[in-house]
Amino acid sequence: MTTAAPATGTLTATGAKPGAWHHRHLIDVDVLTWSEIELIMRTTDEMKGILARPIRKVPALNGRRVTTLFYEASTRTRVSFETAARNLSADVVSIATATSSVTKGESLVDTIRTLEALGAEILVMRHGISGAPYLAAEVFGGHVLNGGDGWHAHPTQALLDLYTMREKLPGGDLRGRKVAIVGDILHSRVARSNIWSLTAAGADLWLCGPATLLRGMDRWATAWSGGAVPGHGRFNVTTDIETALRDADVVMGLRIQRERMQAGLLPSMREYAARFQLNAKRLSLAKPEAIVMHPGPMNEGVEIAPDVAISGRSVITDQVANGVAVRMALLYLLAGAHEAAVGEPAR
Amino acid sequence: MSATKGPRQGGPPGPAVGEKVGRLELEKAWLVDPVSDRQGPGDIVVTGGVIESVVWLEGDEAAGVTDRGVVVAPGFFDLHAHFREPGFEDAETVASGSAAAAHGGYTTVAVMPNTQPALDDPGVLARIRAAARASGSPVEVLAFGAVSAGRAGEQLSAMGELADAGVIGYSDDGSPVKTSKLLRSALLYAGMLGLPVVDHAEDAELTSGAEAHEGYVASVMGLAGWPVAAEVNAVSRDLAVLADALRDEPRSRLHLTHISTAGALDLVRRAKAAGLPVTCDVTPHHLALTDEWIAGARRWSWEALAADGTPRDPWADAVLSGWPYNTSLRVNPPLGTATDAAACLAALLDGTADAVATDHAPHTVVDKEVEFGRAANGISGIETALGVLLALVDAGKLPLARAVAALTTGPASVLAAALGTAALPAARARGLTEGAPANLVVFDRGDTWKVTPEALLSKGKNSPLLGRQLPGRVLLTISAGRLAYEDPEAGDE
């Protein structure tokens, strides 16, 4: 029998020690050590426990102020963050830029200073330009949690992906497991953050897509081919979908946007689907127990076949559910880091 | 007095900025004279704004004098700067730019015509000259006229009138000369007038939306890649059009500014070997900084170069100490890899690059304290150029004499034809020559200074070197016999 959350006190039941967390902000997973990633995973376990209770709410962030600032349209990520914050009893202020003074030409820096003056403590931010959360973190006195910036990073997505893979794969260990990420790698912050987390996890990572949507990634893969970066293994880049999928344990599709055709990067959606769509036939190359993932939103019939998206191998809805737990864990860790991080380097 | 301490220690109060230097005696300094290609210990005396005597010391007199202490060289000449006036006076003015130039050791600066309005007719040049006179600074401000009217890339500017008014060449800098056809016309017409065309070599189709040098760092940082082909294409086009124009107008001259890639420098090298009248410059930032700075690395380019000539990995080396996406690093052309920087250095050493030009591009906080992808391109660099080159000298990568030549006779030679006109007497005085008007910089190679917003006299504080100690403190700059800059701490000891 499950029990309701305690009415008072902090999240003592988690067993996670916020003291082991030293980051004031989380802008990408690149700064995380493996033990920090494991701390996030353990904390997420505890948050999942809370989500399994009849009353999914604990007072851990009672009175703390979480502001979501989204410069790009996003339903699922924003709702996921706000649900996570409310589950922890935080006060949530939600700012969509279409209705804010941003449309009157206010700069990001001015917006951040205004939000801080209004009492924001944890800022969850989504922005279309790579690096924007670093600019925010430079001027913001609280904590910045990156909800996705440009092509650069989407750390909560990568961490929920990692959590879901560990949950679904037998043994919960990614070492030696083949993970194929297929689609528009060039423009994908999800792919970039996953490179950091999955190479840290020891996965056999393959990035696959049309050559026009892989540009530059081979240089990254080459730089890491010798295993030079501490804590991260090598990864592979290929335009051959069969090579990427063969014997894969995890297959992840990424969204293909119509703008890529207008930019001259793809002949047509039809041609993309014919060559790269994750369909049942192609997935037969992967291991029989392979799972299928997608960060959403999906273009069913383009990068993923509708029957694959809802098949028994699909863990796409698990990703969404785990996303709330991972974001609860990160909000909790960042809020707990507040005292310890004062005076420390901000990164 | 001893030249190893302030240049005017203990003397009577000297002139104010803009006043003629009555008498200055510099003893036992290290003199570098790129005109006579000589350097060594010496004494130099300026009287009434004129170099009265230059005495090269030998034997006991020269004992203890090294090139690591106070150095006297001809005042520097910047081929490429933006003083933003008229139109963008919040970012820089002729007065603030001139003060910054003098602080950097420069006595002559050529400003680019991407003002508002563009310098496409003599009226704008008159405004710049009036501002220079009003500034009280003796720094000589020369100007390039626009190639095209309004820099719009369609019709030729008032090139002849601009020549009569005294521009030293033509450029649509900030942008490339838009079309091959326009470039051909410009080279022919400017050649007829005896002036060079200066191109900012960029294939703008390839760079549309680009944010950083295409490569490992941009890939990791999620920045849109700026392909090397953009510069190589443009230089290739420019050289082909030049060769074509020369058949009709043998006086056509092309100067390629801020060349930053190995491929483009190779094209220039081959074109020079084939006898084409082309010159080029490289910038201090492309020599010394690299794209890994955008990720937070803060080491010099030569420290980021592996033994095999490839760039080292800043993540593997764990050298990311700076804040990522610093918009002071957003510049056009973008910072390349350590390999590209090494190619710029090799070009400077073998003469493929004739000069170092700063592309001093001051910007306001409003234009730089924004997202990286929205930030204006440019580095405020006229005050840090000497320090950056001296860092190369200190590292044993660049001889001191070559550094000085690249800042003095190199740029003068690029504009030799234009500077041969009687209208520009001061710019011709590039040597430590007795009887010549004093154009001098005195700097202490043994002393450093910290780059801070307060230390920079430019209105543009957009320097990626903020917070860093640079070698080579400028003590004194004299332009056309008048005081242009004096270190406020010199003489106080």
Interface residues (C-beta under 8 A of the other chain):
Chain A: D30 S107 L108 V109 H127 I129 S130 G131 A132 Y134 L135 E138 D149 G150 W151 H152 A153 R189 R192 R215 G216 M217 R219 W220 T222 A223 A228 V229 P230 R347
Chain B: E211 E214 G215 Y216 A218 S219 V220 M221 G222 L223 A224 G225 D313 W315 A316 A318 W323 P324 Y325 V366 E369 V370 E371 F372 G373 R374
